[in-house]
Amino acid sequence: MQSVQQSVKSLPAAILFDWDNTLVDTWPLIHGGISAVFEKRGLIPWTLDMVKERCHESAREAFPKLFPDDWQAAMDDYYGYVHEYHLKDLALLPYAVELLQALANHGVPMGIVSNKNKALLVKEVAHIGLANYFSVVVGSADTFADKPSPEPLHLALRHLHMKATRDVWFVGDSPVDWAAARAAGVYEVRFGRDCFAKQSSYRNVVTDVDANMLMVRDLNTLYNVVFSAV
């Protein structure tokens, strides 16, 4: 397998990031919101691991499948919880600021492409102090379809006045992110421990599969990969 350090020859033309659990840790919030919906309906809540495994689509696409007879009320209950708690425990993932600052210093355009409700997303980005790093923020319902559709990525690139090429990277922790990157024609960067096979020893914290994608364990590793070309 070719090493990433050998395959990365120059800085990306632009980097687009997912938001939840790529730059910020929001699994506890998502778990809390889903639990509140289940408990209100007398259902046994999912565990955190079950939420991590099952919750990747946007709420507007997931809730009609989860609660076909009650989806609008269920989604309202979910967002009621999220609106109350989403800023209280918002936490950046380690090395997020260092990575974003270094990219800004090198003039790499950046954006966020998320399946999160746009109003919540904008509030969170501003609250945690990252708004100045991003030239575009795309949220759920900004396009006809959310990720895994490529449309949100294409919209972000139009705002950046750029075309979808392999020089544009999209970093995300979820299968819907990876599918969106492939469909859009940008470079697929799989982020987080869960993107590695469970049987992996995690010795290889970065891999390059036939130069078609990157897999990175954390933002410090991504920093080292991006700036290996500098």
C-alpha positions, 0 to 999 in steps of 0.5 A: 500500500502506498504511503500517504506521505509519498502520495501528497505532493502539494497542498489541497486547492480547498478543504471542505469539512463535515461538522459534527464529530469531524471538527466538534464532538456532538455525539452526546448531544445527538444521543441525548436528543434521540433518547428524549424522543424515544423516552417520550414515546415509551420506547427503550432508547438506543445506546450511544454506540447504537446511535453512532452506528445508525445516525448519519442521515440528516434529520429531515431524511432520517425521521420519516423512516424512524417514525413514519406515523409521527415523524414531524412531531418526533423531529420537533421533539428532537430539535427541542432538545437540541436547541436547549443543549447544543451550545452548552457542551459544544467542544472542539476536537483536539487540534482543530484550531491548530489545523484550521489556523495553519490552513488559513496561514497557507491560504487554503480556502475552507468550508463546512458541508453538514447535514445539520439544520442550518440555523443550528450550524451557523450558531455553533460555528460562531459560538465556538469561534471558528466562523472566520475560517470558513468562506462557506457554510452549507447545512441541511435543506440548503440543497434539494437533497442532503449528503450522501447527495453530492449537491451540498458539496457542489453548492459549497464549491460554487460559493468558492468559485471552484470546480470539483476536482481531486485537488479539493478534499472533503473530510468527514466521519460518516459513510454519507460523507464518503459517499458524497465525496465520491459522487461529487468527484472530490478527494475522499478523506475518511476521518476518525477511529471508526473508519478503520477496520475494527480488527485493525491495531491502529498502527497504521493511523494513515492509509492511502487505498490505491490513491483513491482516498485517505483514512486519518485517525485524528486532526493531528494526523490530518495536519501532518498529512496535509503539510507533508508537502510543505 
